[in-house]
């Protein structure tokens, strides 16, 4: 079926999923969290993303698999910020901090399917003023579409009636060969700097060069650094630009095992690379796979984390009359 009932959300909303295809790709998009639930490439036997076959595990076991996260993706220190002289306290759901929009951010809510064709789907969601502590009512729209050979395109828009931080991010976990881990995947990121973090994963405020460090992915190399299981994980923002730009290629991921490669292009000034080091999912995912440590990795286009509290970072503030627009595309190829 192209569109079907898929379950009932914790808030009682009707969960549906739609199937879109084109250019050799087939995707299943779920309206809970505007989630990319499954993604397949012709000629490759395994899913390209982590997820579940049923809805029921998502509220309990998902680690934001395939969801769009926000109103502000990533972390905001102490869940606090000042905007135009007014102090705001957000929901704190990650120790003392705010993460991915809070306990009931956009990834934990049921979106409305507005339009669906064979190769695209558009979903919308509204948040009232004060939701999770954010000022202003905000309306979001997300459109997934197949736009060319092996290419999935995501367009995310937002408008608000008061000044508010908005920073949305797709949170797919990728595994391009169906293997137990992504350690052998080869990755390149076109960024000369990254944000160091403290013990809570919060940026310190420093923008540091990747040169001579383990964070340098300017030349494609294996994700696995061969330093054992206790090595500090990758979960850092790569600084692409200081503002949003026209869409351009920023990262390349490849599995030497399968020959499948993914090129990521985006408009966003930052790219969070998370290597899945904390994954440990109690139940089976797609194809009955057990998602343990580093079963998949995330490349999350976004504004830099905690930017609302760092004047030198790209601004996440959306004001009335303005439109937030993120474009991100994933182009997949497979070697002969």
C-alpha positions in Angstrom: 0.0 0.0 0.0 1.1 3.6 -0.7 -0.4 4.8 2.6 -1.6 2.8 5.5 -2.4 2.9 9.2 0.6 2.1 11.3 -0.4 2.4 15.0 -1.6 4.8 17.7 0.8 7.4 19.2 1.1 7.9 23.0 -1.0 11.0 22.7 -3.7 9.1 20.9 -2.9 10.4 17.5 -3.3 8.1 14.4 0.1 7.0 13.1 0.3 6.4 9.4 3.1 5.6 7.0 3.5 6.3 3.3 5.7 4.7 0.7 7.5 6.9 -1.9 9.9 5.7 -4.6 11.9 7.0 -7.5 15.3 6.9 -9.0 16.0 3.4 -7.6 15.1 4.4 -4.0 12.1 3.4 -1.9 11.3 5.1 1.4 8.7 4.5 4.1 7.9 7.8 5.9 6.0 7.8 9.2 4.0 10.8 10.4 5.1 10.2 14.0 8.2 12.5 14.2 8.1 12.9 10.4 10.3 9.9 10.5 12.2 8.1 7.7 11.4 4.7 8.9 13.0 2.6 6.2 15.1 3.3 3.0 16.1 0.8 0.3 18.3 1.1 -2.8 17.7 -1.2 -5.8 20.5 -3.8 -6.1 21.3 -3.6 -2.4 19.7 -6.3 -0.1 19.7 -4.4 3.2 18.0 -1.2 4.6 20.2 1.9 4.5 18.9 3.2 7.9 18.1 1.9 11.3 14.4 1.5 12.3 11.7 -0.9 13.3 9.1 -2.9 11.3 6.3 -1.8 13.7 5.3 1.4 15.3 5.0 0.1 18.9 8.8 0.0 19.6 9.3 3.7 18.6 8.1 5.5 21.7 10.1 3.2 24.0 13.1 2.0 22.1 13.9 4.4 19.3 17.0 6.7 19.6 15.3 9.2 17.3 15.7 6.7 14.5 15.0 8.6 11.3 13.0 11.4 13.0 13.2 15.2 12.5 14.3 16.6 15.9 13.6 20.1 17.3 12.2 22.8 17.8 16.0 23.1 18.6 18.1 20.1 17.7 21.1 19.2 19.8 21.8 20.7 23.2 21.0 24.0 25.0 23.0 24.5 28.2 20.8 24.3 31.3 17.8 24.7 29.0 18.2 28.4 29.4 18.6 31.4 27.1 18.1 35.1 26.8 16.3 36.5 23.7 15.7 40.2 23.2 16.3 40.7 26.9 13.8 38.1 28.1 14.9 34.9 29.9 13.4 31.5 28.9 13.6 28.2 30.7 13.1 25.1 28.5 12.3 21.5 29.4 15.4 19.8 30.7 15.5 16.2 29.4 19.3 15.5 29.3 20.7 15.8 32.8 20.4 19.5 33.5 20.2 20.4 29.8 17.7 20.6 26.9 18.1 18.1 24.1 16.4 17.8 20.7 13.4 20.0 21.6 12.6 18.4 24.9 10.5 15.5 26.1 7.8 16.3 23.6 9.8 17.8 20.8 8.7 17.5 17.2 10.3 14.0 17.0 7.8 12.8 19.6 4.6 14.1 18.1 2.2 13.1 15.3 2.5 15.2 12.2 -0.4 15.8 9.7 0.0 14.3 6.2 -1.0 17.1 3.9 0.0 15.8 0.5 1.2 12.5 -0.9 2.2 11.4 -4.4 4.1 8.4 -5.7 7.5 10.1 -5.1 6.8 12.7 -2.4 5.1 13.4 0.9 4.5 16.6 2.9 3.7 16.7 6.6 3.0 19.6 8.9 3.0 20.2 12.7 2.1 23.2 14.9 3.4 24.0 18.4 1.6 26.5 20.6 3.3 29.4 22.4 5.2 28.0 25.4 5.5 24.4 24.2 8.5 22.9 26.0 9.3 26.4 27.2 9.8 28.0 23.7 8.4 31.5 23.1 5.9 31.8 20.2 3.7 29.5 18.3 5.5 27.8 15.5 4.4 25.9 12.4 6.6 23.3 10.7 6.4 21.6 7.3 8.6 18.7 6.0 8.6 17.4 2.5 10.4 14.2 1.5 10.8 13.7 -2.3 12.7 11.6 -4.8 14.5 14.1 -7.0 16.9 12.1 -9.2 18.9 9.0 -9.5 19.3 7.5 -6.0 18.4 10.9 -4.4 16.2 11.6 -1.4 15.6 15.3 -0.8 14.3 16.8 2.4 12.9 20.3 2.7 12.0 21.6 6.2 10.2 24.9 6.7 9.1 26.9 9.7 7.3 30.1 10.6 6.7 31.7 14.1 4.6 34.5 15.5 7.3 35.6 18.0 11.1 35.6 18.0 12.2 32.1 18.9 15.1 29.8 18.3 14.5 27.2 15.5 17.0 24.6 14.6 15.7 21.4 13.1 17.7 18.3 12.1 17.0 15.0 10.4 18.3 12.3 12.7 18.7 9.2 10.5 21.2 6.4 11.5 22.9 5.1 8.4 24.5 1.7 7.8 25.4 1.0 4.2 26.2 -2.7 4.3 24.0 -4.4 6.9 27.0 -5.2 9.1 27.1 -5.3 12.8 28.9 -1.9 13.1 29.8 1.0 10.9 33.5 0.9 12.0 34.7 0.0 8.5 32.7 2.7 6.8 34.8 5.4 5.2 33.8 9.0 5.9 34.8 12.5 4.7 33.4 15.8 6.0 34.3 19.1 4.3 35.0 21.0 7.5 38.2 22.6 8.8 36.9 23.1 12.4 34.7 21.5 15.0 33.3 22.3 18.4 35.0 20.7 21.5 32.6 19.6 24.2 32.6 19.1 27.9 31.5 16.0 29.9 27.9 16.6 29.2 28.4 16.9 25.4 27.9 20.7 25.6 30.1 22.9 23.4 32.7 24.8 25.4 32.4 27.8 23.1 35.8 27.2 21.4 35.9 26.7 17.6 38.9 24.4 17.1 40.8 23.4 13.9 40.6 19.7 13.0 44.2 19.7 11.7 46.3 17.1 13.4 43.4 15.7 15.4 41.3 12.6 15.3 38.4 14.9 14.2 40.0 15.5 10.8 37.8 13.9 8.1 38.8 16.2 5.3 40.3 13.2 3.5 38.1 10.2 3.5 39.1 7.6 6.1 37.6 4.7 8.1 35.4 5.7 11.0 37.0 3.0 13.2 40.1 4.5 14.7 41.3 1.1 16.0 41.7 2.2 19.6 39.5 -0.2 21.4 36.0 -0.1 22.8 36.7 2.6 25.5 37.8 5.4 23.1 35.9 8.6 23.5 33.0 8.6 20.9 32.4 11.0 18.1 29.4 13.2 18.9 30.5 16.6 17.7 29.4 19.5 15.5 31.5 20.1 12.4 31.6 23.8 11.5 30.8 24.1 7.8 29.9 27.8 7.6 28.8 30.7 9.8 25.4 31.1 8.1 22.9 29.1 6.0 24.0 28.8 2.3 22.6 27.4 -1.0 22.6 23.6 -0.8 26.0 22.0 -1.5 27.8 18.8 -0.9 29.5 18.5 2.6 30.0 14.8 3.4 30.6 11.4 1.8 30.0 8.0 3.4 31.0 4.7 1.8 31.0 1.0 2.7 33.9 -0.9 1.1 32.0 -4.1 1.8 28.9 -3.3 -0.2 30.1 -0.6 -2.5 27.2 1.6 -1.5 28.1 5.3 -1.1 26.1 8.3 0.2 26.8 11.9 -0.6 25.1 14.4 1.7 24.4 18.0 0.6 22.8 20.6 2.8 22.1 24.3 3.4 23.0 24.1 7.1 26.0 25.7 8.8 26.8 22.7 11.0 26.9 18.9 10.7 26.7 16.8 13.9 28.6 13.5 13.5 27.5 10.8 16.0 29.0 7.4 15.6 26.3 5.5 17.5 28.6 4.6 20.4 25.7 4.7 23.0 23.4 2.5 21.0 22.1 -0.6 22.8 18.5 -1.4 21.7 16.8 -4.1 23.6 14.6 -5.4 20.8 15.3 -6.3 17.1 15.1 -3.7 14.4 14.7 -4.0 10.6 15.4 -7.5 9.3 15.6 -8.7 12.9 18.9 -7.0 13.5 20.1 -6.2 17.0 21.3 -2.6 17.2 24.2 -2.6 19.5 27.1 -0.1 19.9 27.8 1.7 16.6 25.2 -0.2 14.6 24.7 3.0 12.6 26.0 6.5 12.5 24.3 9.9 12.2 25.2 12.9 10.1 22.8 15.6 11.2 22.7 18.9 9.3 21.8 21.8 11.7 22.7 25.1 13.2 25.6 24.7 15.7 24.5 23.4 19.2 23.7 25.9 22.0 24.0 28.7 19.4 21.4 30.7 21.2 23.9 31.2 24.0 27.0 31.9 21.9 26.9 35.3 20.0 29.8 34.1 17.7 27.9 31.0 16.5 25.4 31.1 13.6 22.1 32.6 14.9 19.2 30.2 15.3 16.6 32.9 15.9 13.5 33.0 13.7 11.5 36.2 13.7 7.9 36.9 12.6 7.7 37.4 8.9 10.8 35.3 8.3 10.8 31.7 7.0 13.2 29.0 8.2 14.2 26.8 5.2 16.5 23.8 5.4 17.3 21.7 2.4 19.2 18.4 2.7 19.7 15.7 0.1 21.1 12.2 0.3 22.4 10.7 -3.0 23.1 7.0 -3.0 25.2 5.0 -5.5 26.4 1.4 -5.7 29.6 0.2 -7.3 29.2 -2.3 -10.1 
